[in-house]
Amino acid sequence: MTERTPLLHYRLSCSVNEAEAVRRVAGGIEQERGSQRASARRKQSDQRGPRLTTFFGVVIPTLLSMFSVVVFLRIGFVVGQAGLYQGIVMFIVAYIIISMTVLSVCAISTNGALDAGGAYYMISRALGPEFGGSIGIMFFFANVCGSALFVLGLVESIMDTFGISPDNISTDSAHVLPRSYWWELLYATGILLLCLLVCMVGANIYARATFIIFLIVIIVLATVFISFFAVKPTSVPVPFNGSTVFANFTGFKLSTLQGNLMPHYVVDYTTGTMMSFATVFAVMFNGCTGIMAGSNMSGDLKNPSYSIPRGTITAVVFTYIIYNLLCIMVACTCDRLLLQNDYSFMRDINVWHPIVTIGIYSSTLSAAMSNLIGASRILYALARDDLFGKVLSPATKTSSSGNPWVAVLISWFLVQLVLFSGKLNTIAGIVTIFFLLVYAAVDLACLALEWASAPNFRPTFRFFTWHTCLLGIVGCVVMMFLINPIYASASIAFMLLLLLVIHYMSPTSSWGYISQALIFHQVRKYLLMLDVRKEHVKFWRPQVLLMVANPRSCMELISFINDIKKSGLYVLGHVELGDLGTLPSDPLQPLYDSWLMLVDKLNIKAFVNLTLAGSVRQGVQHLLCISGLGGMRPNTLVLGFYDDCIPQEEHLNTSSSVDTSVSGFSPEDSEELQMNFPPLRTTPEGKALSGYEYVSILSDAVKMLKNIILARYFSNFDRKLVLARKSGLYIDIWPLNLMRPDSSNYVDTSSLFLLQLGCILNMVRTWRHAKLRLFLCVEVGRVNQGPKEKLKQLLAKLRIKASIEMVPWDSVVALHWHKQLPDANQEEEEEEEGDFVNSFPSNAMRISDEYLKAVNAMILEHSSAPVVRFLYLPRPPADTSLYPTYLHHLDLMTRGLGPTLLIHGLSPVTSTDL
């Protein structure tokens, strides 16, 4: 889904060319399909006519939503149950929580362009579609339940004024409305239909209606404050324990104030349940949940980034002052019996009784409409973002004026279902939990943006810190569980379920993921802490650079190397031949998506690093130098074997070989692979590098102190078929340098490196049922238990479980000794070279083809049908003229062995210490 840039907020009336220019400045040309959707959205937005200002679009809806039920119907309830002290504390706690959230809303809303959806739009564009979508659904349900809450509050007020008393005794000619569950449901349905009619017309009519209601509410509030001073003390009849008693409005009296200071929780006469701090707070907090009313109208505002912070803060400050003034005046003038048993007492003590009733009806109706229209806008934004596929697609339909009428109808239907719950306080806790969860998510979004330290997060509203965000999150979560632990746990579980559903159902978005910014921030920090000077052999792990010429021929090798990395760094490297100076643009950039798709399809944990060079050797040098960061750099180079074999396609047909566990490639994936990567060569000629250059790469790696692995015959390796075998699975290790039979050292660095890699492969979960076999080559005349016992002791110290096979090779060694030996001086020189004792001999006549063929036959004879063989790779010769001979000898030694790794290790990798 293509979105407007979060950096540059341009008006929808600009030309297509201007919009295109803005998109280019923001970071690239969008896809054609996304551009078409954005163009359609602009046209649709232009049809909506005049936009709403700060006062009409934010201040008024927020004020009316926050006043609503609480200001007229629940102020007495709060003071009567909790007392003045705890009532003031409740408002302080509530407003601290919402103030932290308001600061976060202001920060996010001033960081770029806002569209329809309000808080959902902010969260989804900050935290990504999964988190944003799940919170969006929760916010939608919160508004649905909130609308039902206010409708039921209005019905309750109507019943107090015009309803027949429960004992069917009418004391006033005005009490004419029947009172029962079904009658009250009918009244609520009629009120909801009125809200539906206003919302179906559109936001402009809603704004005009709310302005009229706002004037009425202000007038009513003025009469309420006047009445506390103007009305004389009087008695008011209230129901109490099944009878009618008289409660007192005393006027301003110290004794009345003293009687209302401390809490006195009793049974709520509307629900019959015992009240407590948590239950009273849940009801009271609904007066604070309207802070998002202005944000919900973000798609209908002239300038959301300007209007939302100013309008919301104005409304919050104004309502806080009014609530506290009302609490103090009520505590000073009304006795507790009146407050606990007559929630509509403000009407009875007003200078003109009907005006309070009008105010209650007006504000509550406005709050119901505000939540209904807010729910429809959230649902419309969810549907437009296509997070739930075709399930919500009907909600994207709009009228000619841009009003999402289908979303309004769906929201109305769900509110109607909630009305069946019946009582106001029954759903107050649910609504409070939902809104608190949304507020915590907004704070979390702002906290994540702040902690990510992204340069593009620079809101014009700066009166917030990560401390305010964190305080808001903690406050919301604590209050959720204080109000109702069951509802809180269930709502969080529901949110997590939605998160998983959206993660697997929704397409990839172009909104940007805050998780990526946070990961980058943390990775950078920990990479700086990863000090290469503190490396220790005990914690060594392979960090592999696998050079891939064309992935179409080496899928199995890529997956196999993924198994031996042991949670280390794994980089797929590729060299593209060319000179950037002669090219119009970098040819590597278009290739990255194909390589990353390959990594995803193969389900491997690897990075991709591509380079442009004049030769493969130069490219490998580049990658060995620049791959990785800090302490995470490749220490092992893996290359395919250099021979005359023609590369074979992998995963490009529907045969059984396609269904390997390296990926689960489908035929469609294979076709995509064919399109993304060039075809393989079909003749032995046309290689990108020569044999000389190939050996030069090995020599370069040795100079750079990199371990070397050469992989041969992995094109015939079927990983899924191999791992399906539960027995007869062997990993064979030949730790002796078979090209230097005169060197019988089994415990040099390279031999131990072979053992370590074999052990690492055996530690992988899918390879644990394989068995390690270690082949010890001895001469018959020297066959005894000494070398075997020493090797067993070494394996025990290294905690490596492997069987040891004794291999007599007198006849093989004899072929080596038949050739002329170098003079004594040459031997002494080679011994002085230290590590070069196991390198390829300087005198090529020391190794004959007959000897190498005999070694090959010996390996085939004694190492029967293993999964993979690990062989000792001698160091490349110092004399470059011997490179072709070196490569030829490696070819003879490994010919026909099946999947084989030739390994030369330079790093100490084993430790016997704790």
N, C-alpha and C positions, 0 to 999 in steps of 0.2 A: 504494500500500500504506500503510495507516494504521498509525502506530506510536504507542507510548506516548510521552508528552512527555519530552524529555530533561532537563527542568527539575525536575519533581516526580516523585519515585519513590514510587508508592503501592503498597500490597500488593494482591495479586490477590483477596483476600477481601473488599475493600470493596464496598459496594453499587453498583448501576448508577448511582444518582443521585449518589453521591459521586464516582464516576469521571467522570461527566459534568461535575460542578462543577470537577474538576481540569483537565479539558480546556479548559473555558471560561477558567480562570485562565491557562493556558499560552498562550492566544492564539487562541481561536476554537472554534466547534463543528465537529467533523469531519463528513465526509460520511456518509450513512446506510449506504452499503455498507461503508466502512471501519469504522464502529462495529460493524456486525454481525460483521465478521471479528475485531475486537478482542474482542468479547464471546465469540465462539466460542473464541478463544485463551485467554481467562481461564477459561472452563469446562474447557477441556482441561488447563490448568495446575493447576486445583484438583483434578483427578483423579489427579495424579501422586503424591499422598500426601506423606510427610515429605520435606523438603528437606535437602541436605547442609550440614554446618557447614564452617568454615574448615579444620579439621584433616583431616577426612575428604574434603572436596571439592576442596581445593587443595593442602595441604601434602603429603599422602601421594601423590596422583597425580604431583605435580611431582617429588618426591624419587625415586620409583621410576622415572620416565621418564628422569631425569637420571643415575641410577646405571646401571641396565640393563646394557648390554653393556660399557661402558667400565670400570666399577669392578672387575669381575672378569676380563674377558677382554682389555682393551686398556691397562691401566695399565703392565704389563710391556712391551707393544709400544711404547708412547710413550717410556718411559725407555730401552729397549734400542736404539731407532732414533735418537731425538733427543738422548739424554743428559739428565741432570738439569737442566742449565742451560736448554737449549732447551725441555725439557718444562715447566718452571716458566713460561718466557716464553709458551709456547703457552696455558697455562691463564690467565695474566694477560690476554693479548690476547683470548682467548675470553670471559672473564668481564667484561672492560671492555665488549666489544661487547654482550653480553647484558644487562649491568647498565644500559647506556644504554636498551636496549629495555624492560627491566623498569620503569625510571622512567617511560617513556612509557606503558606499559600501565597503571601505577598511576594516572597522571594522567588518562588517558581513562576508565578504569573508575570513577573517583570523581567524574566530572563529570555523572553522571545515571544513569538506569535502564539496566540491561543485560538483554539477552534472550539466547536461545540463539544460538550461533554463535561465541562467543569473539572471537578477533582479527578474524574476518571482520565480525562485527557492529560492532566498534569502527571498523574502517577504512571500511566502507561508510557508516556514519552520519556519519563525519567528512569523507570525501573524495567521497562521492556514489556512486551505483550502478555507474558505469562502472569506476572505479578499484577500488572495494570488491569488485565482482563478479569482476574479473579476478584480484585478489589472493586472493579467497576460493577460486577454483578452484585457484590455485597452492598455497594452504595445504592444501586438501583433498588434492591429489596428494602434497604433502609428508608428510602424515599417513599416506596409503596406503603410500607408499614406506617411511616410517619403520616402520610395522607389519611390512612384509615384511622390513625390515632386522633387526628384533629377532627375528622368527621364525627367520630364517636364522642369526642368532647363537646362538639356542638349539639349533638343529640341529647347528651346528658343535661346540658344547659336548657334546652328546649323543654325537656321533661320536667325540670325543676320549676319552670315558669308556667307551662301550659298542660303538664301531664296530670292525670288523675292520681291521687295518692295511692300507695300500695294497699291500704285498707279500704279503697273505693269510697272514701269519705271526702267529698269535695267541699273545701272551705271557701272557695272563691269561684266566681263564675268563669274566670279565665282558665281554670283547670278542666279542659274538655278533651284532651288527647288521650286515647287509650294507652295504657302502659303495660307492655309485656315484651318478651324477647323478640317475637316476630314483628310486633308493631314498631319497636325501636329499630329493627333491621330495615323495615320499610322506610322509615324516616331517613335513615342513613343512606339508603339507596337513592332516595330523591335528592338529597343534598349532593351526593356524589355525581348524579346526573347533571346538576347545575354546574358543578366544577368542570365536568366533561365538556359541556357546551362552550364555556368560556375558553378552555384550552384548545378546543377544536378550531376556533376562529383564528387563534394565533397569538404571538407574543405581544403584539401592539395592543390588542384589545385587553389582554391580561394586564399590561402595564397601566392602561387607563383605569381599569377596574380597581387595581391595587392602590392607585393614587387616591381614588375616592374613599376607599376603605381606610387608607392611612389617615386622611383628614378626620374621618369619623373616630378612629382610635385615639388620635391626639386630643380631640375634643372630649372624649369620654374620660381619658386619663386626667385631663384638667379638672373635670367635674369631680372625679374621685378624690383628688388632692384637696379640692375646695370643701368637699363633704366632711372630711376629717375635722375640719375647723368649724364649719357652718352648722352641721347637724347636731342637735341636742342629744344627750343620752337617751337611749330608748331600749326597749326589750324586743327581741325577735323570737318568734316561735320556731323551734327546731325539733326534729325527731330524735328521741333518745330512749334506747331500750324498749322499743315498741310503743312508746307513748310520745306525746308532744309536751316539751318543756320550754321555758323561756330563757334565752341567753341574752346577755347584755352588751350593748354598745355603750361604753362608759365615757367616751370622750377621753381627752388626755388626762390620765391619772397615773401617779407613781405606783400605786398599788397594782394597777392593771399591768404596768410594765414589769414590775417585780414578779408577778405571777406568770409572765410569759417568757422570762429569761431562760429558764432551764428546760431540758427536754422532758416530754411526757408522752411516750408512745402508747397508743391504744389501737383498738381494732378499727380499720377503715370501714365506714358505714356503707360504702358502695361495693366493696368486694368481700367484706367479712374476714379479711386476713389481718394478722397482727403486723403492725408497722415496725420498722427499725431504721437505723441510719441509712443502711444500704437501699432499702426499698423507697424511702422518702427521697433520697438523692437521685434514684433512678427516675422518679416522676419529675422532680425538679429539673434534672439535667435536660429534659426535653425542651426546656425554654432556652437552652444554649445550642441546640443542634441545628438551628437555622443559619449558622454562619456560612454555610455553603450555598444558600439560596441565590446569592448574587453570582457566585462562581458557576452555578449550574446554567446561568443565562449567558455564559461566555460567548456562545455562538451568535447571540442577538445583540451584543454590545457594540457601540461604535469603536471603543478603544479598550479592550479587556485589560491590557497590561496597565493602563492608567486607572481604570474604574474599579477594578476588583480590590486592590489594596486600600485605596482611599475610602471607598464605600463600605467595605467590610469593617475596617477599624472604627469608622464613625458609628456604625450601627452597634458594634460591640460595646464601645464606651458608653453610648447613650443608654442602652438596655441595662448595663451594670448599675449605672447611677439610679435609674428608675426602680429596679428591683430592690436595691438596698433601702431607698427612701420608703418604698411601700412596706417593706418588712418592719422598719422602725415604727412607722405610723400605725400599722396594724397591731404591733405588740403594745403600743402605748394606749390604744383606744378600745380594743375588743377582748373580752374575756375568752379563756381557753375553750369553754364549752361551745361558744359560738364558732370559733375557728375550726374545731374538730368535727362539728356536726352540720355545718352549713357552708359548703364550698362556694355558694353564690351569694355570700353575705354582703358583698359590695353593692349589690343591687338594693338590698333592704336598707342600707344606711346612706344611700345616695340622696342628694337633694331632689333628684327626679329619677325615680326608680327605672322607668323604661330605658333610659339612655345607656345604662350599664349593660342591659340585655342586648341593646343594639350593638354596643362595642364588642361584647363577647361573640355575638353571631358574626359580626364583620371580620374581626381579627382571626377567628378560628376558621371561617370560610376561606379567608385569604391564605392562611397557612396550609390548608388542605389543597388549595389550587396550586400554591407554590411547590409543594412536594409532588403533586401530580405532574405538573409541567416539567419539574426537574427530573423526575423519573423517566419521562418520555424522552427528554434530551439525552440522558445517559444511555438509554436503550438505543436510541438512534445512532449515537456515536459508536456504541459497541457493534451494532449491525453494520455500520458503514466501514468499520475496520476489519470486518470479515473474520473475526476471531472464532466464531462458532459455525462457520460455513453457512449452509442453507437454512439452518435452524432459525436464525434471526433475519434472514434476507428480506422477508416482507416488511420489516420495520424500517427499511431504508426508503420506502416510498414517501414522497412529500407532495403537498399541494402546490398549486401554481405560485403561492406566496412563500413557499419554502417551509411550511409547517409540517412536521413529520406526523401526519394524522394517524397512520397505522400504529406508530409507537405510542401515541396518546391512547388509542383504543386498547392496546395490549396492557398498558399501565393501568387504565381504568378497570379492566377486567380483573387484574390481580388485586387491586385495592378492594374491589367488591368481594373477592374471596376472603380477604383478611377481615372484612367487617363481620363475618360470621363469628369471630371470637367474642364479640358482644360488649365487653367492658373496657373502659379507658385504661385502667391500671394494669389490666392483664397483658397488654402488648407493649406497655411503656418500657418494661425491662428489655424486651427484644429490640425495640427501636434504639434504645440507648446503647446496647452492646454493638449493634451494627454501626452506628455512627462513631462510636469510640474506635472501632476497628479501622474505619475509614480515616479518621483523624490520625491514628497511629501510622497508617500507611503514608499519608501525606508528609508527616514528620520524617518518616523513614526515607522517603524519596528525597527530601531536602537534605537530610543528613548524608545520604549516599552521594549526592551531587557535591556537597561541601567537602566530604572526605576524599572524594576522587580527585579533587584539585584540578579539575579540567579547566583549561584556559578559557573555554567558551562559556563557562558558568560564571557570569558576571552580572547578576541582577542589579537593577537600578535601586531596588529596595535593599538596604544594607543593615537594617536594624534586626539582625538575627546572627546567631553563631551556632556551631554544632552543639553547644551546651543547651541552647533552647530547644533544638530539635530532639536531643536525647531526653531532656526533661519531659517534653511533650509525649514521647513514646512511652516512657516509664509510667507517667501519670495515667495515660489512657489504658495501658495494660493492667495496672494495679486496680483501677476503678472497674474495669471489666469484670475482674474476678471477685471484687468486693460486692458488686451488684448481684451477680449470679454466676457462680463458677461453672455450672452446667451449661448455661447458654453461651458463656465465653468459650469454653472448651469446644462445644459443638460448632460455634461459628468459625473458630480457627481451623478446626478439622475440615469444615465445609470449604473454607477458602483454599486450603492446601489441596483438597480434591479438585477444585476448579483449576488450580494452578497446573496440576498434572494433566488434566483434560486439555487445557489450552496448549500446554507444551507439546502434546502429541498431535493435536488437531489443527492448530493454526499454522498458516504459512509463515515463512521467514519475513520479518518486517524490515523496513528501512528507517525505523525510528532511531536506531542507536540503542545500545544496551549499556546501562550504567554498570552492570556486572563486569563488562570488559574494561571500563575505566578503573573500577576498583581493583580488578585483578592486575592491571598494568601498574597501578600505584603500589600495590603490595609486592608484586614481583620485582619491581625496580628496587624497592627498599631492601628486600631480602637478598637480591643479587649483590647489592653493595655490601651486605653483611657476610656474603659467602667469600671468605678470604682464602685465596689459593695457597697462601703461606701456611695455613692451618690444616691442609690436607693430610690425611693419614691413611696408610695402607689398609687399616682395619675397615675403613669406610669406602674403599674403592668400589666403583661400579663402572660398567662399560658405558661410554658415551660415544655413540657410533655415528659416523658419517658414511652413508651408503651412496655410492655413485651410481646413478641410473641413467643409461643412455636413452632407453625407450621403455616405459613401464609395461608396454603391451607384451613384452617377452620375459618379464621378471616379477610377476605378481607373487609367485610362491616364495621367491627369495626375499622380497620386501616383507612378507608376513613372517617368514622364519626369523629374520634378523630382529623383528619386533619382539620375538620370544626371548632372545638372549640379551636384551638391553638391561634387564633387571632394574626397572624404574629409573634408568638413566636417560641421558639425552639421546634422542634419535632424530637424525637429520637426513632427509632425502635430498641429495645434491644432484644437480644437472648442469652440464656445461653446454651452452649454446654458442656455436662458432660464429664469429663476426666481429666487426669493428664499429663501435658506436659512433665514431667520428664520420663514418661514411653512410650512416643510416639516418633517416628522417626522424625516427623516434626509437624509444627503447623497446625492442621486440620481446622483452621478458614480461612486461606488465600484463599483456593479455593471456600469458600462459599460467599465471598463478592460480586463477580460478579452476583451471582444469586439474592442476596438481592437488589443490586443496580438496576438490571433489573426489579425487582418487584416494586421498587419505581418509575421507569420510566413508567412502564405500568399502574400503578395506578394513575399516574399524581399527585402525592402528593409532598409536599415540606418537605422532611424529611431526616435526617441523619440515618446511620446504624451503630450500635455499637454492636459487638459480643464479647463474652468473654468465656474463658474456665475455668471451676471451678469444684470442687469436688461435689458440690451440687447446686441446683437452688438458695437456700437462699444465699450462698456465692457469686454466680454469680450476683444476684440482688444487693447485697451490693457493689460489684465491680463497677457495672454500675452506681449506684447512686453516687458513689464517683468520678469516673473518667470521666463520660460523660460530654461533654461540656468543655468550656474554659472560664476562667475569670468570667465576669458577665453573661455569657450565660451558665447556668447550669440548669438542670431540677429541678423544684420546685414541680412537681406533678408526682406521680407514678400511672400508669394505669395498672390494671391487669384484666384478665378475671375472671369470677366467678368460684369458686371451687365447683363443684357438680358432680353428677354421670352421667351426660349426655354424650353421645358418640359424639365426634366431627363430624361435617358434612362437606362434601366437598363443596367448593364454586367455581364457574366458571369452572367447569370441564365437562360440557355437553353443548349441543346446545339448551337447553330450554330457555324460556324467562328470567329465572333468571340469565342467563349468560350475557345478554345484559343490565347490570346495568351500571349506570353512574360512578361507581367507577373507571372504567378503559377503557372500550371499549375492553375488552379482546376478542380476536378471538379464535376459536378452536385451532389454532396453538399455541397461547400463553398459553392456558390452558394445552396443552400437554407438552409444555416446562416447565410449572410450576410443573407438575407432575414429570418430570424427575429431576428437580433441588432440590426439597424438598422431604423429606421422606414421606411415606404413613402414614395416620392417624391411630391411634389405633381403633380397632373395638369392644373392650370390655371395661367395666368400669374399669377393672384392667389395670395395666401397666402404671400408671401415673408416671411422673418424680418426683413428690413431694407428700408428705402426707398432710393431712389437718392441722396437727400440724405445719409443716414447712410453709404452706401457711399463717397461722395466724402470725407466727413468722416473716415473711417478712413484713406484715402490721405493726407489732410492731416495727420492725427495722426502717421502713420508718418514723414512728411517732417520734422515738428517733432522727432521722436525720432531723427532722423538715420539712418533705416533706408532701404535701397534698396527699390524697389517693382517687382514683376513682376505683370502682369495676364495671365492665360491665357485664351484664347478658342478655341472649337471643338475642344477636345481630346476631347470625347465621341465624335468620329468618327475619332480617331487610333488606328490599329492598329499597335502597336509591333513586334510579331513580323513582320507582313507587310512593314512598312517596312524593317526591318533585314535581311530576307531578300533584299532587292534588293542586288546587288553593284555596280551601276552606276546612274548617273542619280540619285544621292542627294545632294541639295543642302541646305545650311543658308544661307538668305538673310538678310543683315543690311543694314538701312537705317539708317545712323547719323545721318542728318539729322533735326532736329525738323521734320517735315512740316507741323506746324500753325503754324510760324513760318518761312515761306520767306524772310523778310527776314534771317534769321540763318543764315548759311552756314558756321557753325563745325562742323567735323568732328572736332575733337579736344578737345571739352570733356569733363568728367568723365563725363557720362552716355553720350556716344558711346563713350568708351573702355570703359565698363562693358559696353556691348553687345558690343564686340569681344572682351572678356575672356570673357564667358559663352559666346559662340559658339565660341571657341577651347577652352574647358573641355569643352564638349559633344563637340567633335571629338577630344579627347584620350582620351575614354572608349573602352575596347577595342572595344565593339560598334559604336561610331560612327566608328571611324578611317577607314573607307573612304568616308565622306561628304566632300563638298568644301564649303569656305566660299566664298560669293560676296558681295562687298561692292559695293553699288550707290551710285554717286556721281552725284547729281543736279546737272546743270549747265545753263546757258542756252546756246542755240546760238551766240549772239553771243560767248560767253566760252569756247567749247570750245577748249581747248588742252591740251597735255600737262603744264602746270604743276601743277594740283591732283592729277592722277593720279600724277605722279612723286613729289610730296610725300607722298601717301598710301602709295605703295610704300615710300618710305624709312622712314616711320613703322612700317609693318608689319614691315619688315626689322629695325628696332631692337627691336620687341616680340616678335620670333621667331614671328610669326603667318603661317601660310601660307594665303593667300586670293587668289582672282582678283578683279579690279576691273572692274566693268561701268559704263560711262558711260551715263547716262540723261538725254537732253535733255527738259526739261520747261517750255519756254517757254509752251506753250499752257495748261499747268496754272497756272503762276505768274500768267499774265495774268488769270485769274479772280480771283485774290487782289487784284491791284493795281487792279482796277476798282472796288473799294470805297473809301470815304472813309478817308483815313489820319488818325491822331491828330495833334494839333498838336505843334509842336516841343518845347514845354515838357513834354508828356506823354512824348515819346520820351526826353528828357534824364532825367526822373524814373525811367523804367524802366531806362535804362542804369546809373543810380546804384545800382540795387538789386542789382547784381552777379549772383549766381546766378539771380535772377528774370528775367534776360533771356530765358531759354528757358521761362518759365512760360506758362500760358494767358493770352492778352492780356486786359487789363482791359476793353477795348472789344470786346464780342462781335461787333459788325458787321464786324470785321476778317476773320472767318472765315465764309465762306458755305457753305451746303450744296452748291452747285454745285462749289465748289473741292474740298471733301472727297470728293465723288463722283468728281471727276476724278483726285484722288490715288489713290483706291481702284482706279479703272480702270487708272491708270498702273502700279500695283504688280502688278495681275493680268496686264497685258500684258508687262511686262519680267521679272517674276519668275515664270516658268512652272513649275508643279508642283514646288515645293520640299517637303521634308519638314516644315520648320517655318520660320516667318519671325520675325525679331527686329526690332521697330519701336521707335522712340524714343517714350517716354511723356513728354509735357510735365508740368511741375509743376502740381498743382491750383491753381485761382485763389484769390487771397486773399479775394476778395469771395464770400461764401457764397451770394449770390443767383445766382451764375453756375454753381453746381454742376450743375443740370440741363442747362444748355447744354454744359458741359464733357463730361458723360457722353454727351450726344447726338452731339457731334462725334466722340468716340472710336468710337462705334457706327458712324457713317457711314464713317469712315476704314477700319475693319477688317471691314466687312460682307462675308461670303462669301470671306474670304481663306484659309480652312482653318486648321489649327493655327498660332496666332500668340501670341507673347509681346510684350506692351507693357512696356518696361523703362525705369525712371528710376533712375539711379545717383547716389548722393551720396558714395560711398567712393572714394578714389583706389585703383585696383586694379592698375595696370600699372607696371612699372619697367624701365628700360633699363640699370640698373646690374647688376654682377655680384653 
